[in-house]
Amino acid sequence: MNNKDNVTTGKPKVGGAVFRAVKGTTPPTTATSELSSAFVCLGYISDEGLKNNESRTTQTIKAWGGDTVHIAQTDKSDTFTMTFIEALNPDVLKTVHGSANVTGSLAEGLSVKINSAMLDEYVWVVDMILNGVLKRVVIPAGQVTNVNEVTYDDTSAVGYAVTLSALPDSENNTHYEYFKASGSSASPDLELSSLVIGGVDLTPAFDPTVGSYTAATTASTNTITVTPSDSDATVVIRAGSDTIENGGSATWEAGQNVVSISVTNEGYTRMYIVNVYKH
């Protein structure tokens, strides 16, 4: 019978919806499993959201007399389109120009080389919420195959509209979709009420609704202390591949160090990212 609760819009997961990790990273296999620290959040995408096109090309074979006797599939493609609007996010720039073509940092000076090199292949994850149900799209092997015209003007956000082509994995699948009901129509609280790294200033200043920051330090170590808004939430802090206890110290290497803080509540996870530059 008809059920209006099965009719839904697609909303991005709070705190970040589109993630990527380097080729070879083990992809998640459920809607709620925590993403590894290899995944980076690519920030906001435009209000056009995510579009998926599964296109099949077929050839009709007819017998003498005109009867259709067979339909042969000659091509199958699986593509996703979206527009990244965090044009100052270094990870977005690496996605649309190639990781080898983007060097430096915004704080110290960032440079981008434009050339004809093939773009990197990544593992992709897109998290969204459909009427309180978490849906996760996992693309084990995805490559940006087109970047549309970029517009710079006074009235619209600078954005990179991309076509992401999903390639077959070892099981010949191009993408997977996982669903899990949250048990509640309201999204759980996934925000931090505070995020402090030693005496280091965050840029921008900490805001619970903002998920990406940069910081600079001359110290070899700094403590990392965070407080979730919901005391029932679980927090995991990583500095690179190292897991740090809340209130514990992270050791920095010269240059860029990536700190990821995951906040998990009722099966939902939000990521905060801080790029710490050691001078």
C-alpha positions in Angstrom: 0.0 0.0 0.0 1.0 3.6 -0.4 3.3 5.0 2.4 4.1 8.8 2.4 7.0 8.1 4.8 8.8 6.5 1.9 8.7 9.8 0.0 11.7 11.9 0.8 14.2 14.6 -0.2 17.9 14.1 0.1 19.7 16.2 2.7 23.5 16.2 3.3 24.7 14.7 6.6 25.4 17.4 9.2 29.0 18.3 9.3 30.1 17.0 5.9 28.6 14.8 3.2 31.4 14.2 0.6 34.6 12.5 1.5 37.5 11.0 -0.4 40.5 8.8 0.4 43.5 7.7 -1.5 43.3 4.8 -3.9 43.6 1.5 -2.0 41.9 2.7 1.2 39.4 0.1 2.5 35.9 1.4 1.8 33.1 1.2 4.4 30.5 -1.5 4.0 27.7 -0.1 6.2 25.8 3.2 6.4 27.0 4.0 9.9 30.6 2.7 10.3 33.1 5.3 11.2 35.3 6.5 8.3 39.0 6.1 8.7 41.3 9.0 9.1 42.3 8.5 5.4 39.1 10.2 4.4 39.1 13.9 4.0 35.9 16.0 3.9 35.5 18.2 0.8 33.2 20.6 2.5 30.1 22.3 1.1 28.6 21.4 -2.2 26.1 23.7 -4.0 22.3 23.5 -3.4 22.0 21.5 -6.6 23.2 18.6 -4.5 24.4 15.3 -5.9 23.2 13.8 -9.2 23.8 10.2 -10.2 23.3 9.0 -13.8 23.4 5.3 -14.7 23.4 5.3 -18.4 23.0 2.2 -20.6 23.4 2.0 -24.3 21.6 -0.9 -26.0 21.3 -2.3 -29.5 18.1 -3.9 -30.7 18.4 -6.9 -32.9 15.5 -7.7 -35.2 14.6 -10.8 -37.2 13.5 -10.8 -40.8 10.0 -9.5 -40.7 10.7 -6.8 -38.1 10.2 -8.7 -34.8 12.7 -7.7 -32.0 14.4 -10.9 -30.9 17.2 -9.6 -28.7 18.5 -6.5 -27.0 22.2 -6.3 -26.5 23.8 -3.9 -24.0 26.8 -2.2 -25.6 27.8 0.3 -22.9 27.1 1.1 -19.2 28.4 4.2 -17.4 27.9 5.3 -13.8 28.6 9.0 -13.2 28.0 11.5 -10.4 27.9 15.3 -10.7 28.3 17.9 -7.9 29.7 21.4 -7.4 32.3 22.0 -4.7 31.9 25.6 -3.4 34.7 25.7 -0.9 37.1 27.1 -3.5 39.8 27.9 -0.9 39.8 24.3 0.5 43.2 22.8 -0.5 41.7 19.3 -0.6 39.1 20.6 -3.2 41.9 22.1 -5.2 43.8 18.8 -5.1 40.7 17.0 -6.3 40.1 19.2 -9.3 43.7 19.9 -10.3 45.5 16.8 -9.1 47.3 16.3 -5.8 50.7 16.6 -7.3 49.8 20.0 -8.8 48.9 21.7 -5.5 51.6 22.6 -3.0 51.9 24.8 0.0 49.2 26.2 2.3 47.0 29.3 2.4 48.9 30.5 5.4 52.3 30.2 3.9 51.4 30.6 0.2 49.7 28.0 -2.0 50.4 27.3 -5.7 48.5 25.3 -8.3 49.9 24.0 -11.6 47.4 23.5 -14.5 48.3 20.8 -17.0 46.9 17.8 -18.9 47.9 15.1 -16.3 45.2 12.6 -15.5 43.4 13.3 -12.2 43.8 11.0 -9.2 41.6 8.0 -8.6 40.0 8.0 -5.1 37.7 6.0 -2.9 34.6 8.2 -2.4 31.9 8.3 0.2 28.7 10.5 0.2 26.5 10.6 3.3 23.0 11.9 3.2 19.8 11.7 5.3 16.4 10.7 3.8 13.5 11.1 6.3 15.7 10.2 9.3 17.4 7.3 7.4 21.1 7.5 6.8 22.0 6.7 3.2 25.7 6.2 2.3 26.9 6.0 -1.3 30.3 4.3 -1.6 32.4 4.6 -4.8 35.4 2.2 -4.5 37.1 3.7 -7.5 36.1 7.1 -8.7 37.9 9.6 -10.9 37.0 13.2 -11.8 36.8 13.1 -15.6 35.5 16.6 -16.2 35.6 20.0 -14.5 33.1 22.6 -15.9 33.7 26.2 -16.6 34.5 28.2 -13.4 32.9 31.6 -13.0 34.3 34.5 -11.0 31.8 37.3 -10.4 30.2 39.5 -7.7 27.1 37.5 -7.0 27.8 33.7 -7.0 30.1 31.4 -5.1 33.2 30.3 -6.9 32.6 26.6 -7.6 34.0 23.6 -9.3 31.3 21.6 -11.0 32.7 18.1 -11.6 31.8 14.8 -13.2 32.9 11.8 -11.2 33.1 8.6 -13.1 32.7 5.4 -11.0 34.9 2.6 -12.2 34.3 -1.1 -11.6 35.9 -2.7 -8.6 37.2 -6.3 -8.2 33.6 -7.5 -8.1 32.7 -5.5 -11.2 30.5 -3.1 -9.2 30.8 0.7 -9.7 29.2 1.9 -6.5 27.3 0.7 -3.5 24.4 2.1 -1.5 23.8 1.4 2.2 20.8 2.5 4.4 20.2 2.5 8.1 17.3 4.0 10.0 18.3 6.2 12.9 15.3 5.4 15.1 14.5 9.1 15.2 13.3 11.6 12.6 15.6 14.2 14.3 19.3 14.2 13.6 21.5 13.6 16.7 23.8 16.3 18.0 27.2 15.9 16.3 28.8 19.2 17.2 31.7 20.1 19.4 31.2 22.9 21.9 35.0 23.5 22.1 38.1 22.5 20.2 41.5 23.6 21.7 45.0 22.8 20.4 47.4 24.0 23.1 47.8 27.7 22.8 47.4 27.7 19.1 45.0 30.0 17.3 42.6 28.4 14.9 41.7 30.0 11.6 38.9 30.7 11.4 38.1 31.0 15.1 36.3 27.9 16.4 32.6 27.7 15.5 30.7 24.4 16.2 29.1 24.7 12.7 32.4 25.0 10.9 34.3 21.7 10.2 37.7 22.8 8.7 40.5 24.9 10.2 44.2 25.7 9.9 46.7 26.5 12.6 50.4 27.2 12.9 52.8 26.3 15.7 56.5 26.3 16.5 56.1 23.7 19.3 57.0 20.1 18.8 53.9 19.0 20.6 50.6 20.4 21.6 47.7 19.1 23.7 44.3 18.5 21.9 41.2 18.9 24.0 37.6 18.8 22.7 34.2 18.8 24.2 31.1 17.3 22.5 27.9 19.2 22.8 26.1 16.0 23.7 27.8 14.1 26.5 26.6 10.8 25.0 28.6 11.4 21.8 31.9 9.5 21.2 34.9 11.5 20.1 38.0 10.0 18.4 41.0 12.3 17.8 43.7 11.4 15.3 46.9 13.2 14.3 47.9 11.6 11.1 47.6 7.9 11.7 48.1 8.2 15.5 45.1 8.1 17.8 45.3 10.8 20.6 43.5 10.7 23.9 41.3 13.6 24.6 43.5 16.1 26.4 46.6 14.2 25.3 49.5 15.6 23.2 50.1 15.3 19.5 53.6 15.3 18.1 54.2 17.4 15.0 56.4 16.8 12.0 57.7 19.8 10.0 55.2 21.1 7.5 51.5 20.0 7.4 49.9 17.7 10.0 46.3 16.7 9.6 44.2 16.4 12.8 40.8 14.7 12.4 38.2 14.7 15.2 35.2 12.4 14.6 32.0 12.9 16.7 29.7 9.8 16.6 26.2 9.8 18.0 23.4 7.3 17.4 25.3 5.8 14.4 25.9 9.2 12.8 29.4 10.7 12.5 30.7 14.2 11.8 34.3 15.1 11.1 36.2 18.2 12.1 39.6 18.7 10.4 42.5 20.9 11.5 45.6 21.3 9.3 48.4 22.2 11.7 51.6 23.6 10.1 54.8 23.1 12.1 57.4 25.8 11.5 
